[in-house]
Amino acid sequence: MTRTHIPGILAMAAVVLASNVLVQFLFGQWLTWGAFTYPAAFLVTDVMNRVYGAAAARKVVLAGFITGVICSLIGTRIMLQGDGFTYPAVTLRIALGSGLAFLTAQMLDIAVFAALREGKWWRAPLASTLIGSSADTAIFFTVAFSVSLRGLEPANDVSWAGDMLPLIGQGPVVPYWVSLAFADWLVKLTLALAALVPFRIIVRKLTKKTT
């Protein structure tokens, strides 16, 4: 690790920490505030990949993963109360889903970016973010809420997530957790497009400093 990597590492840690806090607060029926901050992790990874290379990006991802693990460990110790029950702020399934989704999605992002880095400037960050964020959503919500994986944490009742409802209130009937995943995915896709502007600006500024 060099001193030039420190801002990226700190930025990734800040994104992960903020997202772990904001995921506790609902935004409407299908989202949490964390859905709007977490996609910035892909922006940080892609900027580091473009300016400093894949090895530097992997170091930044590792810092984010460690931050996420620490947040999950703390969350499992925080007990909440509601509807007559006491439960941890972070369950084992959420911790597993979060860590696995983050590491897999970010490493996939780095690999796709590296494969497309010689093309037009926008292709690598857009494709890598779209693929990585799609994998992130699929892995997290499946591990955390799919009833078929109840064996991961038998004591954690996630039957509520399997309630059959119209997709985000108006589509075909699907399990409730699929609507949560779909809404999260739509936010990620939208922010992937929006992130192209700051990506271009930040990369230009950092490139000038390194030349």
JORA-V379508 format. One record per helix or strand of 3 or more residues. SS is the DSSP state (2 for helix, 1 for strand). FROM is the first residue (numbers start at 1). LEN is the number of residues. If there is no record, write none. Layout:
ss/from/len
SS/FROM/LEN
SS/FROM/LEN
This chain:
ss/from/len
2/3/20
2/34/5
2/40/13
2/54/24
1/79/4
1/85/4
2/92/25
2/121/25
2/147/7
2/159/4
1/164/3
2/167/3
1/173/3
2/176/35
